[in-house]
Amino acid sequence: MYVCDSEFERIATGLLTELYNVDHKTSKKLVTRPLETWHGTSVFKLADDADSMDIKTHDCFQAVLDDTWRGQLSTNYAAWKVTLLVHVLSLNKRNLS
């Protein structure tokens, strides 16, 4: 990871922490909301694609995963179930290799 990437990750994690401490529900909506400027990709997906462990291990992201696993997010986020499944399967495949 480049220096500016780690700095951005630090700032993003701090901002997410502040938002999550104020309003759990809104912060979960913001990280899963499709972003038009990123062709419908969400912050959640961007962090996953970048393998940003500081953000992926954040309480907000873990709460989103938990909500997705339990089926508590709206049907607009059903794609996350598929994304999560693909991610878990890919990790499992790497561990078997």
TALINTA-V564929 format. One record per pair of residues at least 12 apart in sequence whose ideal C-beta (glycine too) atoms are under 7 Angstrom apart, sorted by sequence separation. I is the first residue (numbers start at 1). J is the second residue. D is the distance in whole Angstrom. If there is no record, write none. Layout:
i->I j->J d->D
i->I j->J d->D
This chain:
i->31 j->43 d->4
i->32 j->44 d->5
i->68 j->80 d->5
i->30 j->43 d->7
i->31 j->44 d->5
i->68 j->81 d->6
i->47 j->61 d->7
i->68 j->84 d->6
i->44 j->61 d->7
i->65 j->84 d->7
i->44 j->64 d->6
i->31 j->60 d->6
i->31 j->61 d->7
i->28 j->60 d->6
i->32 j->64 d->6
i->27 j->60 d->5
i->31 j->64 d->6
i->28 j->63 d->6
i->28 j->64 d->5
i->45 j->83 d->7
i->16 j->55 d->7
i->20 j->59 d->6
i->24 j->63 d->7
i->28 j->67 d->7
i->48 j->87 d->7
i->20 j->60 d->4
i->13 j->54 d->5
i->13 j->55 d->6
i->16 j->58 d->6
i->9 j->52 d->5
i->12 j->55 d->6
i->16 j->60 d->6
i->9 j->54 d->5
i->13 j->58 d->6
i->32 j->77 d->5
i->9 j->55 d->6
i->32 j->80 d->7
